[in-house]
Amino acid sequence: MANNLPTELVERILSFAATTNTRTALAVCLTNRLGRRAGHPILYHTLELPGDDGDNNAGLLPIRMRSFALLCRTILGSPSLAIHVRDISAYVHDIDGLELPEAPISLSILDRLFRNVTSMGPAGIECTGNWLSSQYQIAFAAERDRDAQASVQMSDTIEPTFAPEVYLALLTLACRRIRKIHVSGPTTLLLRPFMQLGTLLQMKLPGRHRNSDGFSSVREIHFRKPAGKMETNWKLQYVGQALRWPSVEDIRIDALHGGMLRINALYGGTTTPFFGPEFQSTLTTLHIMDAMTPMEDLSILLPACSRLKSFTMSWSNAYDAYRQRQWRYLATLLQEHCPLLEKLDLDLPRAENLQIISVGAFPGPGVFRQTGGTKVNNLGIGSLHRLRHLRKLRVPSIVLFGVFEDVEERDHDWTLPELLPSSLEELDVLCEGKEFTDHDLSLLDSVGMDSLRSVTIRNCFRNQWISRDRSGRLTFQPGMKLRNAFR
């Protein structure tokens, strides 16, 4: 009976069912040829390499590593399946020092398989083959070290188990129509082989066409921070290499860790060996959360992002964003290297905002108050007039107007017309206090200036807000007593 159903009908049924349960697709794939043809695109749409399970991780990891290897062998050996993959979600385990089973796939099989699923040509195959051989030597040496510690004689014929980042790189290479990669893990160092292969291919084959391999077709990559893994942070010198991928448009990084300038200074140049020679990325969206990186490090990242249209960045609670930020420097970088920017969203941690309110360290504009400890003098972002395409701006008020404990350091009392480009349509200001000041409320009167259609102000906890549109209509947080805001 199933053989008489139109393929389109089966595809529609599976598309609906697979949104909640991919086992449905698997069951249909096992029924007959029609079911297999209709179910495979859904079943293999997303490849998931499971994450950390805490105390149970040590027991499950050998099983998972064998599953990773088998999945890699299946995808590399079946180009008809590889073309269905659009999304890979992977947790990169740290296998250092763990006893693992023999790999169910040999180096020779891997070498033969990846040649069949790519269209990179001889140069690309040679580049990937050399990379794979080097990873094999690393895995083989690690296996010998483990056996030596256990006083076990290792046979030269036993195939060592590759690290999960190697399987991730091979899967990405084989899935020529992949669009998204979501990766997480306990440490950014584990990503080195994965990012290295993508960089090598782009440097050796800069003109290769899209869809010749997965690295050339990925459009979105998300470096995620696993729940409960406070030590996880993504180092800029590794995740930044994704800028070189020829089709990448969207990069999202949780817990970015800096230090690039210190590395760069060792080499005495404006570019680092991690990024290679100067280049321009296809990136249009950059989203960085919980960053622990100095502003200067962005001078390594942003010059390659001339097509950037959306930039979002927030800093971690553990980072002193008030005393070490150089907002004027960031504005200069964006205006020089990202002229097409349409959306800019900057944020500081709520905990720091609460601390600032409790100690009363930051007075309103034009007011000087002496406080103990180091004085805070931070220039605001300054004029953004050169960002002629900027339409949406969301920033803390101290980023707009600066903060000065030493009145002699104040350079200028900025007004919004001096700060904002004429193209701006939406302004969202994150204020310093729990209650709105007269200065905060006066920002609402800027609606109608040039292209500005709406202005929103939020308190330091982000739980109260007031917005005014071009018609003068006020909207506010439900339950908020608006009359108290204007008293």
C-alpha positions as CSV (number, residue, x, y, z in Angstrom):
1,M,0.0,0.0,0.0
2,A,2.8,2.4,0.9
3,N,4.3,1.9,-2.6
4,N,1.1,3.5,-4.1
5,L,1.4,6.7,-2.0
6,P,2.7,9.8,-3.9
7,T,6.2,10.7,-2.8
8,E,5.2,14.3,-2.1
9,L,2.5,13.1,0.4
10,V,5.0,11.0,2.3
11,E,7.5,13.9,2.4
12,R,4.8,16.2,3.8
13,I,3.8,13.7,6.5
14,L,7.4,13.1,7.5
15,S,8.2,16.8,7.6
16,F,5.5,17.3,10.1
17,A,6.3,14.2,12.2
18,A,10.0,14.9,12.3
19,T,9.5,18.2,14.0
20,T,8.9,16.3,17.2
21,N,10.3,12.8,16.7
22,T,12.9,11.7,14.2
23,R,12.2,8.1,15.1
24,T,9.2,8.4,12.9
25,A,11.5,9.1,9.9
26,L,13.7,6.2,10.9
27,A,10.7,3.8,11.1
28,V,9.5,4.8,7.7
29,C,13.0,4.5,6.2
30,L,12.9,0.8,7.2
31,T,9.6,0.0,5.6
32,N,10.3,0.0,1.9
33,R,12.2,1.8,-0.9
34,L,9.7,4.7,-1.1
35,G,9.9,5.3,2.7
36,R,13.7,5.2,2.6
37,R,13.8,7.8,-0.3
38,A,11.4,10.1,1.5
39,G,12.7,9.6,5.1
40,H,16.4,10.0,4.5
41,P,16.4,13.7,3.9
42,I,14.7,14.3,7.3
43,L,16.6,11.6,9.2
44,Y,20.0,13.0,8.1
45,H,19.1,16.7,8.1
46,T,20.8,17.1,11.5
47,L,23.8,15.1,12.8
48,E,24.1,15.3,16.6
49,L,27.2,14.2,18.5
50,P,25.9,14.1,22.1
51,G,27.3,16.2,24.9
52,D,28.6,15.8,28.4
53,D,26.7,13.8,31.1
54,G,28.7,14.7,34.1
55,D,29.5,11.7,36.3
56,N,28.3,9.2,33.6
57,N,30.6,10.7,31.0
58,A,33.5,8.3,31.6
59,G,31.4,5.3,31.1
60,L,29.5,6.5,28.0
61,L,32.4,8.1,26.2
62,P,33.9,4.9,24.7
63,I,30.5,4.0,23.4
64,R,30.1,7.5,21.9
65,M,33.5,7.5,20.3
66,R,32.7,4.2,18.5
67,S,29.4,5.7,17.4
68,F,31.2,8.8,16.1
69,A,33.5,6.7,14.1
70,L,30.7,4.6,12.7
71,L,28.7,7.7,11.8
72,C,31.8,9.1,10.1
73,R,32.3,5.9,8.1
74,T,28.6,5.9,7.1
75,I,28.5,9.5,5.8
76,L,31.9,9.3,4.1
77,G,30.9,6.0,2.4
78,S,27.5,7.3,1.3
79,P,27.5,10.5,-0.7
80,S,23.8,10.1,-1.3
81,L,23.3,10.5,2.5
82,A,25.9,13.2,3.0
83,I,24.0,15.6,0.7
84,H,21.0,15.6,3.0
85,V,22.9,17.0,6.0
86,R,22.3,20.6,6.7
87,D,23.2,20.9,10.4
88,I,25.8,19.4,12.7
89,S,25.5,19.8,16.5
90,A,28.6,18.4,18.3
91,Y,30.1,18.3,21.8
92,V,33.8,17.9,21.5
93,H,34.9,15.6,24.3
94,D,38.3,15.7,25.9
95,I,39.6,12.1,25.6
96,D,43.1,12.7,26.9
97,G,44.1,9.9,29.3
98,L,40.9,7.9,28.7
99,E,41.0,4.2,27.7
100,L,39.1,3.9,24.4
101,P,38.1,1.0,22.2
102,E,39.9,0.2,18.9
103,A,38.5,2.4,16.1
104,P,36.1,0.6,13.8
105,I,37.5,2.5,10.8
106,S,41.1,2.5,9.6
107,L,43.2,5.4,8.2
108,S,43.3,3.8,4.8
109,I,39.5,3.5,4.7
110,L,39.1,7.1,5.8
111,D,41.6,8.3,3.2
112,R,39.7,6.4,0.5
113,L,36.3,7.5,1.6
114,F,36.8,11.3,1.8
115,R,38.2,11.3,-1.7
116,N,34.8,10.0,-3.0
117,V,32.6,12.6,-1.3
118,T,34.5,15.8,-2.2
119,S,35.2,17.6,-5.4
120,M,38.2,19.6,-4.3
121,G,40.6,18.3,-6.9
122,P,44.1,16.9,-6.4
123,A,45.4,19.9,-4.4
124,G,42.5,19.7,-1.9
125,I,42.8,16.0,-1.6
126,E,46.5,16.2,-1.0
127,C,46.0,18.9,1.6
128,T,43.3,16.9,3.5
129,G,45.4,13.7,3.2
130,N,48.4,15.4,4.8
131,W,46.2,16.8,7.6
132,L,44.6,13.4,8.2
133,S,48.0,11.6,8.4
134,S,49.2,14.1,10.9
135,Q,46.1,13.5,13.1
136,Y,46.7,9.8,12.8
137,Q,50.2,10.2,14.1
138,I,48.9,12.3,17.0
139,A,46.3,9.6,17.8
140,F,48.8,6.8,17.5
141,A,51.3,8.5,19.8
142,A,48.5,9.2,22.4
143,E,47.5,5.5,22.2
144,R,51.1,4.4,22.9
145,D,51.3,6.8,25.8
146,R,48.2,5.3,27.4
147,D,49.4,1.8,26.9
148,A,52.8,2.6,28.3
149,Q,51.2,4.0,31.4
150,A,49.1,0.8,31.7
151,S,52.2,-1.4,31.0
152,V,50.4,-2.9,27.9
153,Q,52.2,-3.8,24.7
154,M,50.5,-2.1,21.8
155,S,50.4,-3.8,18.4
156,D,51.3,-1.7,15.4
157,T,48.3,-3.1,13.5
158,I,45.7,-1.7,16.0
159,E,44.0,1.4,14.7
160,P,43.9,4.2,17.3
161,T,40.7,6.1,17.9
162,F,40.7,9.6,16.6
163,A,39.7,12.5,18.8
164,P,36.1,13.7,18.3
165,E,37.2,17.0,16.7
166,V,38.8,14.9,13.9
167,Y,35.5,13.1,13.2
168,L,33.8,16.5,13.3
169,A,36.2,17.9,10.7
170,L,35.7,14.9,8.4
171,L,31.9,15.1,8.7
172,T,32.0,18.8,7.9
173,L,34.3,18.0,4.9
174,A,32.0,15.3,3.6
175,C,28.6,17.1,4.0
176,R,28.9,19.4,1.0
177,R,25.5,21.1,1.5
178,I,25.8,21.8,5.3
179,R,24.6,25.2,6.4
180,K,25.0,25.3,10.2
181,I,27.5,24.0,12.8
182,H,26.8,24.2,16.5
183,V,29.9,23.2,18.6
184,S,30.6,23.1,22.3
185,G,33.1,21.4,24.6
186,P,35.1,21.8,27.8
187,T,38.0,23.8,26.2
188,T,38.7,25.7,23.0
189,L,42.0,23.9,22.5
190,L,40.1,20.8,21.4
191,L,39.0,22.8,18.3
192,R,42.5,23.3,16.9
193,P,42.5,20.4,14.4
194,F,38.9,21.2,13.2
195,M,39.7,24.9,12.6
196,Q,43.1,24.0,11.2
197,L,41.6,22.0,8.4
198,G,39.1,24.7,7.4
199,T,42.0,27.3,7.3
200,L,44.3,25.0,5.3
201,L,41.7,24.4,2.7
202,Q,40.9,28.1,2.3
203,M,44.6,29.1,2.1
204,K,45.5,26.3,-0.3
205,L,42.4,26.5,-2.4
206,P,41.2,30.2,-2.1
207,G,39.2,30.1,-5.3
208,R,37.3,26.8,-4.8
209,H,33.6,26.9,-5.6
210,R,30.9,26.6,-3.0
211,N,29.7,23.1,-2.1
212,S,33.0,21.5,-3.1
213,D,33.2,20.5,0.6
214,G,31.4,21.4,3.8
215,F,33.8,24.1,4.9
216,S,33.0,26.0,1.7
217,S,29.2,25.8,2.3
218,V,28.8,26.6,6.0
219,R,26.9,29.8,6.5
220,E,26.4,29.8,10.3
221,I,28.6,28.6,13.1
222,H,27.8,28.8,16.8
223,F,30.4,28.2,19.5
224,R,28.3,27.4,22.5
225,K,29.0,27.3,26.2
226,P,27.7,24.0,27.7
227,A,25.4,24.4,30.7
228,G,27.3,24.1,33.9
229,K,30.8,24.4,32.2
230,M,32.0,27.6,33.8
231,E,35.6,27.0,32.6
232,T,34.6,26.9,29.0
233,N,35.7,29.9,26.9
234,W,36.5,30.3,23.2
235,K,39.8,31.8,22.4
236,L,39.8,34.3,19.6
237,Q,42.8,32.9,17.9
238,Y,40.8,29.7,17.2
239,V,37.3,30.7,16.6
240,G,38.4,33.7,14.5
241,Q,39.7,31.4,11.9
242,A,36.1,30.7,10.8
243,L,36.2,34.2,9.2
244,R,38.2,32.6,6.4
245,W,35.5,30.2,5.4
246,P,34.2,31.3,2.0
247,S,30.4,31.2,2.7
248,V,30.2,32.1,6.4
249,E,27.7,34.8,7.1
250,D,26.8,34.4,10.8
251,I,29.2,33.6,13.8
252,R,27.9,33.4,17.3
253,I,30.3,33.0,20.2
254,D,29.5,32.3,23.9
255,A,32.2,33.3,26.4
256,L,34.8,34.8,24.1
257,H,38.3,34.9,25.7
258,G,40.8,37.5,24.6
259,G,44.5,37.9,24.7
260,M,45.2,38.1,21.0
261,L,47.2,41.3,21.2
262,R,49.6,39.8,23.6
263,I,50.1,36.9,21.1
264,N,50.3,39.3,18.2
265,A,53.0,41.3,19.9
266,L,55.2,38.3,20.0
267,Y,55.2,38.2,16.2
268,G,55.6,41.9,15.7
269,G,52.9,42.3,13.1
270,T,49.4,43.6,12.6
271,T,48.1,40.1,11.7
272,T,48.8,36.9,13.5
273,P,50.0,33.5,12.2
274,F,46.6,32.2,13.3
275,F,44.7,34.4,10.8
276,G,47.4,34.5,8.1
277,P,47.7,37.3,5.5
278,E,45.1,40.0,5.2
279,F,41.7,39.0,3.8
280,Q,38.1,40.1,3.7
281,S,35.4,37.8,5.2
282,T,31.9,37.2,3.9
283,L,30.6,37.6,7.5
284,T,27.4,39.8,7.9
285,T,26.4,38.9,11.5
286,L,28.7,38.7,14.6
287,H,27.2,37.9,18.0
288,I,29.5,37.7,21.0
289,M,28.1,37.0,24.5
290,D,29.8,37.0,28.0
291,A,33.1,38.2,26.6
292,M,36.2,38.5,28.6
293,T,38.4,40.3,26.1
294,P,39.9,43.8,26.0
295,M,38.7,46.2,23.4
296,E,42.0,46.1,21.6
297,D,41.5,42.5,20.6
298,L,38.7,43.6,18.3
299,S,41.3,45.3,16.2
300,I,42.3,41.8,15.1
301,L,38.8,40.7,14.3
302,L,36.9,43.6,12.8
303,P,39.3,44.7,10.0
304,A,38.4,41.5,8.1
305,C,34.6,42.2,8.5
306,S,33.9,44.8,5.8
307,R,30.5,43.3,5.0
308,L,29.4,43.2,8.6
309,K,25.7,44.4,9.0
310,S,24.9,43.3,12.6
311,F,27.3,43.4,15.6
312,T,26.2,42.3,19.1
313,M,28.5,42.1,22.0
314,S,28.1,41.8,25.8
315,W,30.7,41.4,28.5
316,S,31.0,38.9,31.4
317,N,30.2,39.7,35.0
318,A,33.8,38.7,35.8
319,Y,35.2,41.4,33.6
320,D,35.6,45.1,34.7
321,A,33.9,46.5,31.7
322,Y,33.6,50.0,33.2
323,R,37.3,50.7,33.9
324,Q,38.8,49.0,30.9
325,R,36.4,49.9,28.0
326,Q,37.5,52.2,25.3
327,W,34.3,53.0,23.5
328,R,35.8,55.7,21.3
329,Y,38.3,53.2,20.0
330,L,35.5,50.7,19.2
331,A,33.6,53.4,17.3
332,T,36.7,54.1,15.2
333,L,37.2,50.5,14.4
334,L,33.6,50.1,13.3
335,Q,33.5,53.2,11.2
336,E,36.8,52.4,9.5
337,H,36.3,48.7,8.8
338,C,32.5,48.0,8.9
339,P,30.9,50.8,6.9
340,L,27.8,48.7,6.0
341,L,26.8,48.2,9.7
342,E,23.0,48.4,10.2
343,K,22.6,47.2,13.8
344,L,24.8,47.8,16.8
345,D,24.0,46.2,20.2
346,L,26.4,46.6,23.2
347,D,25.6,45.5,26.7
348,L,27.3,45.4,30.1
349,P,26.5,42.9,32.9
350,R,23.5,43.6,35.1
351,A,25.5,42.7,38.2
352,E,28.0,45.4,37.5
353,N,25.2,47.9,36.9
354,L,23.7,46.9,40.3
355,Q,27.1,47.3,42.0
356,I,27.6,50.8,40.4
357,I,24.2,51.9,41.7
358,S,24.9,50.5,45.2
359,V,28.2,52.4,45.6
360,G,27.1,55.5,43.8
361,A,30.2,55.6,41.7
362,F,28.8,57.1,38.5
363,P,27.0,60.5,38.7
364,G,24.8,61.9,36.0
365,P,26.2,63.9,33.1
366,G,27.7,67.2,34.3
367,V,27.9,66.2,37.9
368,F,31.2,65.4,39.7
369,R,31.3,63.1,42.8
370,Q,34.6,62.1,44.5
371,T,34.8,58.3,45.3
372,G,37.5,56.2,46.8
373,G,39.9,54.1,44.8
374,T,40.8,54.6,41.2
375,K,38.9,57.3,39.4
376,V,36.9,56.2,36.4
377,N,37.2,58.3,33.3
378,N,35.9,56.8,30.2
379,L,35.1,58.6,27.0
380,G,31.8,57.8,25.4
381,I,31.5,56.3,21.9
382,G,31.6,59.7,20.2
383,S,30.2,60.5,16.8
384,L,28.9,57.7,14.7
385,H,28.1,59.8,11.7
386,R,30.2,57.8,9.4
387,L,28.0,54.7,9.9
388,R,25.6,55.9,7.2
389,H,23.6,52.7,7.1
390,L,23.1,52.3,10.9
391,R,19.4,51.8,11.6
392,K,19.3,50.2,15.1
393,L,21.4,51.1,18.1
394,R,21.1,49.6,21.6
395,V,23.8,50.8,24.1
396,P,24.2,51.6,27.8
397,S,24.0,55.3,28.5
398,I,27.6,55.5,29.7
399,V,28.6,54.3,26.3
400,L,26.8,57.2,24.7
401,F,27.8,59.9,27.0
402,G,30.9,58.6,28.8
403,V,31.5,58.6,32.6
404,F,33.9,60.9,34.4
405,E,34.8,61.0,38.1
406,D,37.4,63.6,37.3
407,V,35.6,66.6,35.7
408,E,38.8,67.8,34.1
409,E,38.8,64.6,31.9
410,R,35.4,65.3,30.4
411,D,36.0,66.1,26.7
412,H,32.5,67.3,25.7
413,D,28.9,67.1,26.8
414,W,27.5,65.2,23.8
415,T,24.0,65.6,22.5
416,L,22.2,63.0,20.5
417,P,22.4,64.9,17.2
418,E,26.1,65.1,17.6
419,L,26.3,61.3,18.3
420,L,23.9,59.6,16.0
421,P,23.9,59.2,12.2
422,S,20.9,60.6,10.3
423,S,20.1,57.1,9.1
424,L,19.2,55.8,12.7
425,E,15.6,54.7,13.1
426,E,15.6,53.0,16.5
427,L,17.5,53.9,19.7
428,D,17.4,51.8,22.8
429,V,19.3,53.2,25.8
430,L,20.2,51.1,28.9
431,C,20.2,53.5,31.8
432,E,22.4,53.4,34.9
433,G,19.8,53.6,37.6
434,K,16.9,51.6,39.0
435,E,14.7,54.6,38.5
436,F,14.8,56.9,35.5
437,T,16.5,60.3,35.9
438,D,15.4,63.6,34.2
439,H,18.3,63.1,31.8
440,D,17.1,59.6,30.9
441,L,13.5,60.8,30.3
442,S,14.7,63.7,28.2
443,L,16.0,61.2,25.6
444,L,12.4,60.3,24.7
445,D,12.1,63.8,23.3
446,S,14.6,63.0,20.6
447,V,12.0,61.1,18.5
448,G,11.5,62.8,15.2
449,M,15.2,63.8,14.8
450,D,16.2,63.0,11.3
451,S,15.0,59.4,10.6
452,L,14.6,58.5,14.3
453,R,11.2,56.7,14.6
454,S,11.4,55.4,18.2
455,V,13.4,55.8,21.4
456,T,13.3,53.3,24.3
457,I,14.9,53.7,27.7
458,R,15.4,50.8,30.2
459,N,16.6,50.7,33.8
460,C,19.7,48.9,34.9
461,F,17.8,45.7,35.7
462,R,16.1,45.8,32.2
463,N,12.7,45.1,34.0
464,Q,11.3,48.6,33.4
465,W,11.2,50.4,30.1
466,I,9.5,53.3,28.4
467,S,9.2,53.9,24.6
468,R,8.0,56.8,22.5
469,D,7.4,56.6,18.8
470,R,7.2,59.3,16.1
471,S,3.6,60.0,16.8
472,G,4.4,60.8,20.4
473,R,2.6,57.8,21.8
474,L,4.2,56.3,25.0
475,T,4.3,52.6,25.7
476,F,5.8,51.1,28.8
477,Q,6.5,47.9,30.8
478,P,3.1,46.3,31.8
479,G,2.5,46.9,35.5
480,M,4.9,49.8,35.6
481,K,3.6,52.9,37.4
482,L,4.3,55.4,34.6
483,R,3.5,58.5,36.8
484,N,6.4,57.6,39.1
485,A,8.8,57.8,36.2
486,F,7.9,61.5,35.5
487,R,7.7,62.7,39.1
